[in-house]
């Protein structure tokens, strides 16, 4: 796990940055790789690398790493978990290795197979390989977007980096807010268009590589698993899916335990982290180190559940209690580390927990991805049935009084009598803040109608890829393509800011591909034979986890290892007591941030609406979260001295 940075000339007349300037930019990512750093420099490019030593701690594995022939050089961030198998194949082709690193395996795999090497990789990665003889560049981001990779380009140069701050140091003239990213953040908690909050800086899409040859830049998608949903038409039966799931997940965890430094696991006491802990314990010869964090406020920690799992598997467990003042102190610091507003309140606890566990370990396994691929967001995934019932209410053969109840409950939840399309319905339930509220709280500088059209088209793209498939699968696919990315960026930032490598077993592409083939009835299962009929007039928020079981197939697969009280308790996420805090001194804090002279001068918000929002005795949960998001935006704009382009 590391940080990479590169500048590539697109014109012979272009100038490379001075080594000192480039070195300073690279050093801004020292937290990603405090163990070593290096720079490759020729007349065509600068390639930099900061190393966090995980696999093969020998200095010979430092980067930039050169091929034996000297014609290729690589800078690489991430892990290739199946590097030993790939190495064996390459040895048979006559390759001789001078290190035990996955970096050397990756470089030789590219030399042997070209771009086809990507099909062979199990791992998380972003890297650049430079062919010095032909002056070509192969720049790659992993299939699911676990590792970040940002870029800037103009007619003279292409710059890439693991973090935005290094690009900003090289290009200080970048100072304008990307307005559509602000709109996206308020709806979906991060920019979903492969963009960033900075105009002119973008994110390499997951499962894409970039080829730069003859000063020409082309983007290529190398992995797309949408076709696998069609395999659900053949139902292989529950036992088959249980066996295959456990085989792949346990392989994934075992791969992610390969390390030459100490490893551990986040353990919230929820389903996903508990399953990972259980599997790790089966493979580990010593007690697994586990960590959980929470707040003293009643209902805002899961220490008791985490302790149940820790005791069952005899882990070396630590519980970390977080105080409110520590939260606010850390918020601004983490925004600057992330180069963006935080997406969810629990990023601060994750960061603080990572700082604590760094005292003991350097690699931590985390449970991101399970909800997205196995249908864990029950209220959203079951809401497809809300839509389907209302669109066919006359054909449901319901008694008239039940039809009235169904229509009333639908209107009570959604505020409308019906939706014209699946995408309209999904957009309404997935958007955290409605378009009308965004218009209310953002200034007239934001062309909200145009922004909503652009954002909606992003979802339409993925719905269209599955146009002949079920509404449920369209949502699952959208969650994998869009929602998961925000979570992965969050965990990368929260851990790498403390020089800890996070590994995510549920985001193994083999497991994702298999999950796409599992019929929805095994992911979101009715609890009893009559559950569907008994809930016919109810909406998804009243059905989920009462009449059905989200993530059923995953929970069922680990009934033999975990107590049912852990597997089947209600989903609570990672709670942060925002409302308790904002009811007191934090309202004053919010006013100080959002109504400051600098914020007013910046002109992002409608300040009459902000004043009205903060002039409330008691906040509901949505208002508390909205204020938190607005604070994040303003702290971010202030830290980076960003302004609106008029």
C-alpha positions as CSV (number, residue, x, y, z in Angstrom):
1,X,0.0,0.0,0.0
2,X,1.5,3.3,-1.1
3,X,1.1,6.6,-2.7
4,X,1.9,7.2,-6.4
5,X,2.4,10.4,-8.4
6,X,3.3,11.1,-12.0
7,X,3.7,13.8,-14.6
8,X,3.8,12.8,-18.3
9,X,4.7,15.1,-21.1
10,X,2.2,15.2,-24.0
11,X,4.3,17.6,-26.1
12,X,8.0,17.7,-26.6
13,X,8.0,21.4,-25.9
14,X,6.3,20.9,-22.5
15,X,8.4,21.3,-19.4
16,X,8.6,18.8,-16.5
17,X,8.3,20.1,-13.0
18,X,11.5,20.7,-11.1
19,X,12.6,17.7,-9.0
20,X,12.3,19.8,-5.8
21,X,8.7,20.8,-6.6
22,X,7.8,17.2,-7.5
23,X,9.4,15.9,-4.4
24,X,7.5,18.3,-2.2
25,X,4.2,17.2,-3.9
26,X,5.1,13.6,-3.3
27,X,5.9,14.3,0.3
28,X,2.4,15.5,0.9
29,X,1.4,11.8,0.7
30,X,4.1,10.6,3.2
31,X,1.4,9.1,5.4
32,X,0.5,6.7,2.6
33,X,4.1,5.4,2.5
34,X,6.3,6.5,5.4
35,X,8.9,3.7,4.9
36,X,10.6,4.7,1.7
37,X,10.2,7.0,-1.3
38,X,11.7,7.3,-4.8
39,X,11.5,9.2,-8.1
40,X,12.1,8.2,-11.7
41,X,13.1,11.0,-13.9
42,X,13.8,11.2,-17.6
43,X,13.1,13.7,-20.4
44,X,9.5,12.4,-20.8
45,X,8.1,11.9,-17.3
46,X,8.4,12.0,-13.6
47,X,7.2,9.0,-11.6
48,X,7.1,9.1,-7.8
49,X,6.4,6.5,-5.1
50,X,5.9,6.5,-1.3
51,X,6.1,3.0,0.2
52,X,4.2,1.5,3.2
53,X,6.0,-1.8,3.5
54,X,3.6,-4.7,3.7
55,X,4.9,-7.5,1.6
56,X,8.7,-8.3,1.2
57,X,10.2,-5.6,3.5
58,X,13.5,-5.8,1.7
59,X,14.8,-2.5,0.3
60,X,15.2,-4.1,-3.1
61,X,11.4,-4.0,-3.4
62,X,11.3,-0.2,-3.1
63,X,9.8,1.7,-6.0
64,X,10.0,3.0,-8.7
65,X,10.8,-0.6,-9.6
66,X,12.7,-1.5,-12.8
67,X,12.4,-4.6,-15.0
68,X,15.5,-6.8,-15.3
69,X,16.0,-5.6,-18.9
70,X,15.7,-1.9,-17.7
71,X,13.1,-1.0,-20.4
72,X,10.1,-0.8,-18.0
73,X,9.5,1.0,-14.7
74,X,6.5,0.8,-12.4
75,X,4.9,2.8,-9.6
76,X,2.3,0.7,-7.8
77,X,-0.2,1.2,-5.0
78,X,-2.1,-1.8,-3.7
79,X,-1.8,-5.6,-3.3
80,X,-1.8,-8.5,-5.8
81,X,-3.0,-11.2,-3.5
82,X,-2.5,-14.1,-6.0
83,X,1.1,-13.0,-6.9
84,X,2.6,-16.3,-5.8
85,X,0.5,-18.3,-8.3
86,X,1.3,-15.7,-11.1
87,X,5.0,-15.9,-10.2
88,X,5.0,-19.7,-10.7
89,X,3.6,-19.3,-14.2
90,X,6.1,-16.6,-15.1
91,X,9.0,-18.7,-13.8
92,X,7.9,-21.4,-16.2
93,X,8.3,-18.9,-19.0
94,X,11.9,-18.2,-17.9
95,X,11.5,-15.1,-15.7
96,X,14.0,-14.8,-12.9
97,X,12.9,-12.9,-9.9
98,X,15.3,-10.9,-7.6
99,X,12.6,-10.0,-4.9
100,X,9.7,-11.7,-3.2
101,X,7.4,-8.7,-4.0
102,X,4.1,-8.6,-5.8
103,X,5.4,-5.5,-7.6
104,X,8.0,-7.5,-9.6
105,X,5.3,-10.1,-10.4
106,X,2.9,-7.4,-11.6
107,X,5.6,-5.8,-13.8
108,X,6.7,-9.1,-15.4
109,X,3.0,-10.1,-15.9
110,X,2.5,-7.0,-18.0
111,X,5.7,-7.6,-19.9
112,X,4.5,-11.1,-20.7
113,X,0.8,-10.7,-21.3
114,X,0.3,-7.0,-22.0
115,X,-3.0,-5.5,-21.0
116,X,-4.4,-9.1,-20.7
117,X,-2.5,-9.4,-17.4
118,X,-5.4,-7.5,-15.7
119,X,-7.7,-10.5,-16.2
120,X,-5.4,-12.5,-14.0
121,X,-5.1,-10.2,-11.0
122,X,-6.9,-10.7,-7.7
123,X,-6.3,-7.6,-5.7
124,X,-6.7,-3.9,-5.2
125,X,-4.5,-1.6,-7.2
126,X,-3.6,1.5,-9.0
127,X,-0.4,1.7,-11.0
128,X,1.5,3.1,-13.9
129,X,3.9,1.2,-16.0
130,X,6.2,3.1,-18.3
131,X,7.7,1.5,-21.4
132,X,10.8,3.6,-21.8
133,X,11.8,2.3,-25.3
134,X,8.4,3.2,-26.9
135,X,7.6,6.1,-24.5
136,X,4.2,4.5,-23.6
137,X,2.3,4.5,-20.4
138,X,-0.2,2.0,-19.0
139,X,-2.2,3.5,-16.1
140,X,-4.7,1.3,-14.3
141,X,-7.3,1.4,-11.5
142,X,-8.7,-1.9,-10.0
143,X,-12.1,-3.3,-11.0
144,X,-14.2,-2.1,-8.0
145,X,-12.3,1.2,-7.3
146,X,-10.8,0.1,-4.0
147,X,-7.6,2.2,-4.6
148,X,-8.1,5.8,-5.6
149,X,-6.4,7.4,-8.6
150,X,-7.0,11.0,-9.6
151,X,-5.8,12.9,-12.7
152,X,-5.4,16.3,-14.4
153,X,-4.7,16.9,-18.0
154,X,-4.2,19.7,-20.5
155,X,-2.7,19.8,-23.9
156,X,0.9,19.7,-22.5
157,X,0.8,17.2,-19.7
158,X,-1.1,14.4,-17.9
159,X,-0.7,14.3,-14.1
160,X,-1.9,11.4,-11.9
161,X,-1.9,10.9,-8.1
162,X,-3.2,8.7,-5.3
163,X,-4.4,11.9,-3.6
164,X,-5.7,15.3,-4.9
165,X,-3.4,17.4,-2.7
166,X,-0.3,16.4,-4.6
167,X,-1.9,17.6,-7.9
168,X,-3.0,20.8,-6.3
169,X,0.6,21.5,-5.1
170,X,1.8,21.1,-8.7
171,X,-1.2,23.1,-10.2
172,X,-1.9,25.8,-7.6
173,X,-4.1,27.7,-10.1
174,X,-6.9,25.1,-9.6
175,X,-9.2,27.0,-7.3
176,X,-12.8,26.7,-8.5
177,X,-15.6,24.6,-7.0
178,X,-17.1,21.9,-9.2
179,X,-20.7,22.9,-8.7
180,X,-22.3,19.6,-9.9
181,X,-20.1,17.8,-7.3
182,X,-21.6,19.9,-4.6
183,X,-25.1,18.9,-5.8
184,X,-24.1,15.2,-6.0
185,X,-22.6,15.3,-2.5
186,X,-25.9,16.6,-1.0
187,X,-27.8,13.9,-2.7
188,X,-25.4,10.9,-2.7
189,X,-22.7,12.0,-0.3
190,X,-19.8,12.1,-2.8
191,X,-19.3,13.1,-6.5
192,X,-20.6,10.2,-8.6
193,X,-19.5,11.4,-12.1
194,X,-15.9,10.3,-11.9
195,X,-15.2,13.9,-11.0
196,X,-14.1,15.7,-7.8
197,X,-15.0,18.9,-5.9
198,X,-12.3,20.6,-7.9
199,X,-12.9,21.8,-11.5
200,X,-10.3,20.1,-13.8
201,X,-9.4,17.2,-11.4
202,X,-11.0,13.9,-12.1
203,X,-11.1,10.3,-10.9
204,X,-10.0,7.4,-13.1
205,X,-13.2,5.2,-13.3
206,X,-12.9,1.7,-11.7
207,X,-12.1,-1.1,-14.1
208,X,-10.5,1.2,-16.5
209,X,-7.0,1.6,-17.9
210,X,-5.4,4.6,-19.7
211,X,-3.0,4.2,-22.5
212,X,-0.8,7.1,-23.4
213,X,1.2,6.5,-26.6
214,X,2.3,9.0,-29.3
215,X,1.0,11.6,-26.9
216,X,-2.5,10.3,-27.5
217,X,-4.6,9.4,-24.4
218,X,-7.3,6.7,-24.5
219,X,-9.5,5.2,-21.8
220,X,-10.5,1.6,-21.9
221,X,-12.9,-0.5,-19.7
222,X,-11.4,-3.9,-19.0
223,X,-14.1,-5.4,-16.7
224,X,-17.9,-5.3,-16.6
225,X,-19.9,-8.0,-14.8
226,X,-23.4,-6.8,-15.6
227,X,-24.0,-9.8,-18.0
228,X,-23.8,-12.1,-15.0
229,X,-27.3,-11.0,-13.7
230,X,-28.8,-13.1,-16.5
231,X,-27.5,-16.2,-14.9
232,X,-30.1,-15.8,-12.1
233,X,-32.6,-17.3,-14.6
234,X,-31.1,-20.7,-13.7
235,X,-31.7,-21.3,-10.0
236,X,-29.1,-23.8,-8.7
237,X,-30.8,-24.0,-5.3
238,X,-29.9,-22.7,-1.9
239,X,-27.3,-25.3,-1.0
240,X,-25.3,-24.6,-4.1
241,X,-25.2,-20.8,-3.4
242,X,-24.3,-21.4,0.3
243,X,-21.4,-23.7,-0.6
244,X,-20.0,-21.4,-3.3
245,X,-20.3,-18.3,-1.2
246,X,-18.4,-19.8,1.7
247,X,-15.7,-21.1,-0.6
248,X,-15.1,-17.7,-2.3
249,X,-15.4,-15.6,0.9
250,X,-13.0,-17.8,2.8
251,X,-10.6,-17.8,-0.1
252,X,-10.9,-14.0,-0.2
253,X,-10.2,-13.6,3.6
254,X,-7.3,-16.1,3.4
255,X,-5.7,-14.1,0.6
256,X,-6.1,-10.9,2.5
257,X,-4.3,-12.3,5.5
258,X,-1.1,-12.6,3.5
259,X,1.3,-10.1,5.0
260,X,4.8,-9.6,6.4
261,X,3.5,-7.2,9.0
262,X,0.9,-7.6,11.8
263,X,-2.8,-7.7,10.8
264,X,-6.1,-7.3,12.6
265,X,-9.8,-6.7,12.0
266,X,-12.5,-4.1,12.6
267,X,-15.2,-5.7,14.8
268,X,-18.4,-3.7,15.2
269,X,-20.5,-6.7,16.3
270,X,-22.5,-6.4,13.1
271,X,-22.9,-9.2,10.6
272,X,-20.1,-8.4,8.2
273,X,-17.2,-7.7,10.6
274,X,-18.3,-10.7,12.7
275,X,-18.1,-13.0,9.8
276,X,-14.7,-11.8,8.8
277,X,-13.5,-12.2,12.4
278,X,-14.8,-15.7,12.5
279,X,-13.1,-16.7,9.3
280,X,-9.8,-15.0,10.3
281,X,-9.8,-16.8,13.6
282,X,-10.1,-20.2,11.7
283,X,-7.0,-19.4,9.7
284,X,-4.9,-17.7,12.4
285,X,-2.5,-19.5,14.7
286,X,-2.7,-16.7,17.3
287,X,-5.6,-14.6,18.6
288,X,-6.8,-12.1,16.0
289,X,-6.5,-8.4,17.0
290,X,-9.9,-6.8,16.8
291,X,-11.1,-3.2,17.4
292,X,-14.4,-1.3,17.9
293,X,-15.2,2.3,18.6
294,X,-18.3,4.0,19.9
295,X,-19.8,6.9,21.9
296,X,-20.9,7.1,25.5
297,X,-24.4,8.3,24.5
298,X,-27.0,5.6,25.0
299,X,-27.6,3.6,21.9
300,X,-24.5,4.8,20.1
301,X,-22.1,2.0,20.5
302,X,-22.1,-1.7,19.9
303,X,-19.5,-2.7,22.4
304,X,-21.7,-5.5,23.9
305,X,-22.2,-7.2,20.6
306,X,-18.5,-6.9,19.6
307,X,-17.5,-8.4,23.0
308,X,-19.8,-11.4,22.3
309,X,-18.0,-12.1,19.1
310,X,-14.6,-11.4,20.5
311,X,-15.2,-13.8,23.4
312,X,-16.4,-16.5,21.1
313,X,-13.3,-16.4,19.0
314,X,-10.9,-15.5,21.7
315,X,-9.7,-12.3,19.9
316,X,-7.3,-9.7,21.4
317,X,-10.0,-7.1,21.5
318,X,-10.0,-3.3,22.2
319,X,-13.0,-1.0,22.7
320,X,-12.3,2.7,22.1
321,X,-14.7,5.3,23.5
322,X,-14.9,8.6,21.6
323,X,-15.9,11.9,23.2
324,X,-17.8,14.7,21.4
325,X,-15.0,17.3,21.6
326,X,-12.5,14.9,20.0
327,X,-15.0,14.4,17.1
328,X,-15.1,18.1,16.2
329,X,-11.4,18.6,16.7
330,X,-10.8,15.8,14.2
331,X,-13.4,16.7,11.6
332,X,-11.4,19.6,10.0
333,X,-8.2,17.6,10.1
334,X,-9.7,14.7,8.3
335,X,-11.3,16.9,5.6
336,X,-7.8,18.1,4.8
337,X,-6.5,14.6,4.6
338,X,-9.3,13.5,2.3
339,X,-9.3,16.5,0.0
340,X,-13.1,16.6,0.2
341,X,-16.0,16.9,2.6
342,X,-16.6,13.7,4.6
343,X,-19.3,11.5,3.3
344,X,-20.7,10.1,6.5
345,X,-20.3,11.0,10.2
346,X,-18.6,7.8,11.1
347,X,-15.5,8.6,9.0
348,X,-14.1,10.4,12.1
349,X,-14.4,7.4,14.4
350,X,-12.9,5.1,11.7
351,X,-9.9,7.5,11.4
352,X,-9.4,7.7,15.2
353,X,-9.8,3.9,15.5
354,X,-7.1,3.5,12.7
355,X,-4.8,5.8,14.7
356,X,-5.2,3.6,17.7
357,X,-4.8,0.3,16.0
358,X,-1.6,1.5,14.2
359,X,0.1,1.1,17.6
360,X,-0.4,-2.7,17.1
361,X,-0.9,-3.5,13.4
362,X,-0.4,-2.2,9.9
363,X,-3.1,-4.1,8.0
364,X,-6.8,-4.3,8.9
365,X,-9.6,-6.2,7.3
366,X,-12.9,-4.4,7.0
367,X,-16.5,-5.4,6.0
368,X,-17.3,-2.9,3.2
369,X,-19.2,-4.3,0.3
370,X,-21.4,-7.0,1.8
371,X,-24.5,-4.8,1.9
372,X,-24.1,-3.7,-1.7
373,X,-23.6,-7.2,-3.2
374,X,-25.9,-9.2,-0.9
375,X,-28.8,-6.8,-0.5
376,X,-28.2,-5.5,3.0
377,X,-30.1,-2.2,2.6
378,X,-33.4,-3.9,3.2
379,X,-35.6,-0.8,3.1
380,X,-34.3,0.3,-0.3
381,X,-34.1,-3.2,-1.9
382,X,-37.6,-4.1,-0.7
383,X,-38.9,-0.8,-2.0
384,X,-39.0,-2.2,-5.5
385,X,-42.1,-4.1,-4.3
386,X,-43.7,-0.7,-3.2
387,X,-43.3,0.5,-6.8
388,X,-44.4,-2.7,-8.4
389,X,-47.6,-3.0,-6.3
390,X,-48.7,0.6,-7.0
391,X,-48.1,0.2,-10.7
392,X,-50.3,-2.9,-10.8
393,X,-52.7,-2.1,-7.9
394,X,-55.8,-2.9,-10.1
395,X,-54.4,-6.4,-10.9
396,X,-53.5,-7.4,-7.3
397,X,-57.0,-8.9,-6.5
398,X,-57.0,-7.0,-3.2
399,X,-60.2,-6.2,-1.3
400,X,-61.2,-2.6,-1.9
401,X,-60.3,-1.7,1.7
402,X,-56.8,-3.1,1.3
403,X,-56.3,-1.2,-1.9
404,X,-57.2,2.0,0.0
405,X,-54.7,1.1,2.7
406,X,-52.0,0.4,0.2
407,X,-52.5,3.6,-1.7
408,X,-52.6,5.6,1.6
409,X,-49.4,4.0,2.9
410,X,-47.7,4.6,-0.4
411,X,-48.6,8.3,-0.4
412,X,-47.6,8.7,3.3
413,X,-44.2,7.3,2.5
414,X,-43.5,8.9,-0.9
415,X,-45.6,12.0,-0.9
416,X,-47.0,11.1,-4.4
417,X,-49.6,8.7,-5.7
418,X,-47.3,7.0,-8.2
419,X,-44.1,7.2,-10.1
420,X,-43.8,7.2,-13.9
421,X,-40.8,4.9,-14.0
422,X,-38.4,2.7,-12.0
423,X,-35.6,5.3,-12.3
424,X,-37.9,8.1,-11.0
425,X,-38.9,6.0,-8.0
426,X,-35.3,4.9,-7.3
427,X,-34.0,8.5,-7.5
428,X,-36.5,9.6,-5.0
429,X,-35.5,7.0,-2.4
430,X,-31.8,7.1,-3.0
431,X,-31.3,10.9,-2.9
432,X,-30.5,11.9,0.6
433,X,-31.6,15.5,0.1
434,X,-34.3,16.2,-2.4
435,X,-33.7,18.4,-5.4
436,X,-36.2,20.9,-4.0
437,X,-34.2,21.2,-0.7
438,X,-31.0,21.5,-2.6
439,X,-32.5,24.5,-4.4
440,X,-33.6,25.9,-1.1
441,X,-30.2,25.7,0.6
442,X,-27.8,26.4,-2.3
443,X,-27.5,29.9,-3.9
444,X,-28.8,30.8,-7.4
445,X,-25.3,30.2,-8.7
446,X,-26.2,26.6,-9.0
447,X,-28.1,25.5,-12.1
448,X,-30.0,22.8,-10.2
449,X,-32.2,21.6,-13.1
450,X,-29.3,20.9,-15.3
451,X,-27.3,19.3,-12.5
452,X,-30.2,16.9,-11.7
453,X,-30.4,15.9,-15.4
454,X,-26.7,15.1,-15.4
455,X,-26.8,13.1,-12.2
456,X,-29.9,11.2,-13.2
457,X,-28.3,10.2,-16.5
458,X,-25.5,8.5,-14.5
459,X,-28.1,6.1,-12.9
460,X,-29.9,5.7,-16.3
461,X,-26.7,4.4,-17.7
462,X,-26.6,1.5,-15.3
463,X,-30.3,0.9,-15.5
464,X,-30.0,0.7,-19.3
465,X,-27.2,-1.9,-19.0
466,X,-29.8,-4.1,-17.3
467,X,-32.8,-2.9,-19.2
468,X,-34.3,-6.4,-19.6
469,X,-33.6,-7.4,-16.0
470,X,-35.6,-6.9,-12.8
471,X,-35.8,-3.6,-10.9
472,X,-34.2,-5.2,-7.9
473,X,-31.1,-6.2,-9.9
474,X,-30.9,-2.7,-11.4
475,X,-30.7,-1.3,-7.9
476,X,-28.1,-3.9,-6.8
477,X,-26.0,-3.0,-9.9
478,X,-26.3,0.7,-9.2
479,X,-25.2,0.2,-5.6
480,X,-22.1,-1.7,-6.8
481,X,-21.2,0.9,-9.4
482,X,-22.0,4.0,-7.4
483,X,-22.7,3.6,-3.7
484,X,-19.8,1.2,-3.0
485,X,-17.3,3.7,-4.4
486,X,-18.1,6.2,-1.7
487,X,-17.5,3.7,1.0
488,X,-14.3,2.5,-0.5
489,X,-12.9,6.0,-0.7
490,X,-13.9,6.6,2.9
491,X,-12.1,3.5,4.2
492,X,-9.0,4.2,2.1
493,X,-8.8,7.8,3.5
494,X,-9.5,6.9,7.1
495,X,-6.9,4.2,7.2
496,X,-4.1,5.5,4.9
497,X,-4.1,8.8,6.7
498,X,-2.7,6.8,9.6
499,X,-0.4,4.6,7.5
500,X,-2.7,1.6,7.9
501,X,-3.7,-0.6,4.9
502,X,-7.4,-1.6,4.8
503,X,-8.3,-4.8,3.0
504,X,-12.0,-5.5,2.0
505,X,-12.7,-9.2,1.5
506,X,-16.3,-8.7,0.3
507,X,-14.9,-6.6,-2.6
508,X,-13.0,-9.5,-4.1
509,X,-14.1,-9.4,-7.8
510,X,-14.7,-13.2,-7.8
511,X,-17.2,-12.9,-5.0
512,X,-18.9,-9.9,-6.6
513,X,-19.2,-11.8,-9.9
514,X,-20.7,-14.8,-8.1
515,X,-23.1,-12.6,-6.0
516,X,-24.5,-11.2,-9.3
517,X,-25.6,-14.7,-10.2
518,X,-27.5,-15.4,-7.0
519,X,-31.3,-14.9,-7.4
520,X,-32.8,-12.0,-5.4
521,X,-35.0,-14.4,-3.3
522,X,-31.8,-15.7,-1.6
523,X,-30.6,-12.2,-0.8
524,X,-33.8,-10.7,0.4
525,X,-35.9,-13.6,1.7
526,X,-39.4,-13.6,3.1
527,X,-39.4,-15.0,6.7
528,X,-42.4,-17.2,6.3
529,X,-44.6,-18.6,3.6
530,X,-47.3,-16.1,4.4
531,X,-45.0,-13.1,5.0
532,X,-45.6,-11.6,1.5
533,X,-49.4,-11.7,1.8
534,X,-49.3,-10.5,5.4
535,X,-47.4,-7.4,4.4
536,X,-49.3,-6.7,1.1
537,X,-50.5,-3.2,2.2
538,X,-47.3,-2.1,4.0
539,X,-44.3,-0.2,2.6
540,X,-40.7,-1.4,2.6
541,X,-39.8,0.6,5.8
542,X,-42.4,-1.4,7.7
543,X,-41.6,-4.7,6.0
544,X,-37.8,-4.9,6.2
545,X,-36.4,-7.1,8.9
546,X,-39.8,-7.8,10.3
547,X,-41.3,-9.8,7.4
548,X,-38.1,-10.5,5.5
549,X,-34.4,-11.0,6.0
550,X,-31.9,-8.9,4.1
551,X,-28.6,-10.5,3.2
552,X,-30.2,-13.9,4.0
553,X,-27.8,-16.1,2.0
554,X,-24.7,-14.5,3.8
555,X,-26.3,-14.9,7.2
556,X,-27.4,-18.4,6.6
557,X,-23.9,-19.4,5.4
558,X,-22.4,-18.6,8.8
559,X,-25.1,-19.8,11.2
560,X,-22.7,-22.6,12.1
561,X,-20.1,-20.1,13.4
562,X,-22.0,-17.1,14.8
563,X,-24.9,-16.7,17.3
564,X,-28.3,-15.9,15.7
565,X,-28.4,-12.8,18.0
566,X,-25.5,-11.4,16.0
567,X,-26.6,-12.6,12.6
568,X,-30.2,-11.7,12.7
569,X,-30.4,-8.6,14.9
570,X,-31.6,-5.3,13.3
571,X,-29.2,-3.4,11.1
572,X,-28.0,-0.2,12.9
573,X,-25.1,0.9,10.7
574,X,-22.4,3.0,12.5
575,X,-24.4,5.4,14.7
576,X,-23.0,8.9,15.6
577,X,-25.1,11.0,18.0
578,X,-25.4,14.1,15.8
579,X,-28.8,15.2,17.1
580,X,-27.7,15.0,20.7
581,X,-24.7,17.3,19.9
582,X,-26.5,19.7,17.7
583,X,-29.1,20.4,20.3
584,X,-26.5,22.2,22.5
585,X,-23.2,23.9,21.8
586,X,-23.0,22.4,18.4
587,X,-25.7,24.7,17.1
588,X,-23.5,27.6,18.0
589,X,-20.6,25.8,16.3
590,X,-22.8,25.3,13.1
591,X,-23.8,29.0,13.1
592,X,-20.2,30.1,13.5
593,X,-19.2,28.0,10.4
594,X,-22.2,28.4,8.1
595,X,-23.0,32.1,8.8
596,X,-19.4,33.4,8.9
597,X,-18.4,36.3,6.8
598,X,-16.2,34.1,4.6
599,X,-19.1,31.7,4.0
600,X,-21.4,34.6,3.0
601,X,-18.7,36.1,0.8
602,X,-18.2,32.7,-1.0
603,X,-21.8,32.7,-2.0
604,X,-22.4,28.9,-2.1
605,X,-25.4,28.8,0.3
606,X,-28.8,30.6,0.6
607,X,-28.2,32.2,4.0
608,X,-31.8,33.0,4.8
609,X,-32.6,29.3,4.5
610,X,-29.5,28.4,6.5
611,X,-30.6,30.8,9.3
612,X,-34.1,29.3,9.4
613,X,-32.6,25.8,9.5
614,X,-30.5,26.6,12.5
615,X,-33.2,28.5,14.3
616,X,-34.9,25.4,15.6
617,X,-35.2,24.2,19.2
618,X,-35.1,20.5,18.4
619,X,-33.7,18.9,15.3
620,X,-35.0,15.8,13.6
621,X,-32.5,13.2,12.3
622,X,-32.6,14.5,8.7
623,X,-32.0,18.1,9.8
624,X,-29.1,17.1,11.9
625,X,-27.5,15.2,9.0
626,X,-28.1,18.1,6.6
627,X,-26.4,20.5,9.0
628,X,-23.5,18.1,9.3
629,X,-23.1,18.0,5.5
630,X,-23.3,21.7,5.1
631,X,-20.6,22.2,7.8
632,X,-18.4,19.8,5.9
633,X,-18.8,21.7,2.7
634,X,-18.0,25.0,4.2
635,X,-15.0,23.7,6.2
636,X,-13.7,22.1,3.0
637,X,-14.1,25.3,0.9
638,X,-12.4,27.3,3.6
639,X,-9.5,24.9,4.0
640,X,-8.8,24.9,0.2
641,X,-9.7,28.5,-0.4
642,X,-12.1,27.5,-3.1
643,X,-14.4,29.9,-4.8
644,X,-17.3,29.8,-7.3
645,X,-16.7,30.6,-10.9
646,X,-19.2,33.3,-11.7
